[in-house]
Amino acid sequence: MKIYILYYLLVVNVVTFIVYGIDKMNAQKKKWRISETTLLMLASLGGSIGAWLGMNVWHHKTMHTLFKYGIPIILLIQMGISFCFI
């Protein structure tokens, strides 16, 4: 069971990282954007590490208060939950 959770977390974090990159690219090209709700939802569903990396690698959403503080808070909550189950 733990291996499936690890696979899930790997996939959701890679997808989240890529989605943040796509949104940054679309922002630069003034194209259709991915909603902030979707970006936060991906982080909430286990992709907080991918979101945090995406923000820092792509320099995306780093000045938005909701993301600047929200993503680290989500990450800390998810880490706390994971420690309860280890």
URLIN-V276761 format. One record per backbone hydrogen bond with DSSP energy under -1.0 kcal/mol. CO is the residue of the C=O (numbers start at 0). NH is the residue of the N-H. If there is no record, write none. Layout:
CO_NH, CO_NH
This chain:
0_4, 1_5, 2_6, 3_7, 4_8, 5_9, 6_10, 7_11, 8_12, 9_13, 10_14, 11_15, 12_16, 13_17, 14_18, 15_19, 16_20, 17_21, 18_22, 19_23, 20_24, 21_25, 22_26, 23_27, 24_28, 25_30, 34_38, 35_39, 36_40, 37_41, 38_42, 39_43, 40_44, 41_46, 42_45, 46_50, 47_51, 48_52, 49_53, 50_54, 51_55, 52_56, 53_57, 54_59, 63_67, 64_68, 65_69, 66_70, 68_72, 69_73, 70_74, 71_75, 72_76, 73_77, 74_78, 75_79, 76_80, 77_81, 78_82, 79_83
